């Protein structure tokens, strides 16, 4: 594995370590539209999946222009990844047992685990007009984790143990 391959794998690994990020789509005028969302990442398929609703700006933007980016960051904000790709949208959920709802169940389980009432969940997916955004990772960049970070420096004049 080359250094570039190791770097790419470290960047992709962050997608599995966090379940939330910022989805970037393009408005009609070309400016970015950002949405905080939860995701599930499948490293074998290099695929990000997000549950979205049919009536949101991000969905309209992706139907018009499927180019998208997804940004995640570590808890300490030192490492971050941007994954770019061409979005695919499933059909809108129309029946509690259709393929879209089945995928939404799988997605929920990947992000949150078991739901207390799957019948209610399935009905809500239809009622909310939900669908799945699939974002195959075509390009990735960022700052991979580089091990432990040093503690922040004390302000001038402050000593260890000062309160």
Secondary structure, DSSP 8 states (H G I E B T S, - for coil): --HHHHHHHHHHHHHHH-SEEEEEEE-TTS-EEEEEEE-EEETTTTEEEEEEETTSHHHHHHHH--EEEEEEE-TTSS-EEEEEEEEEE-----STTSHHHHHHHHHHHHHH---S-HHHHHHHHHHTTEEEEEEE--EEEEE---S--------TT--TT--
